[in-house]
């Protein structure tokens, strides 16, 4: 187990449960994949695996907002082939 920091968090690294969702790492990304990544992100930054009742609505809204931003980002990314724009392909 990673030791707790003085601020109460665990280490300084991003949650390993969040996977890269763009090609070529993931050819098909579902809404469930995006939601799972958003949930892991919100859990990591909030420090809560599951929020208390009085924070549940804010937690849920944050997950929805991160999922929407993730879907927008993935929809706008342009992934080039490995040789496109490199010296090796010219």
Secondary structure, DSSP 8 states (H G I E B T S, - for coil): ---B-TTS-B-SS--TT----STTT-S---HHHHHHHHHHHHHHHH--SS--GGGHHHHHHHHHHHHHHHHHHHHH-----TTTTSGGG-
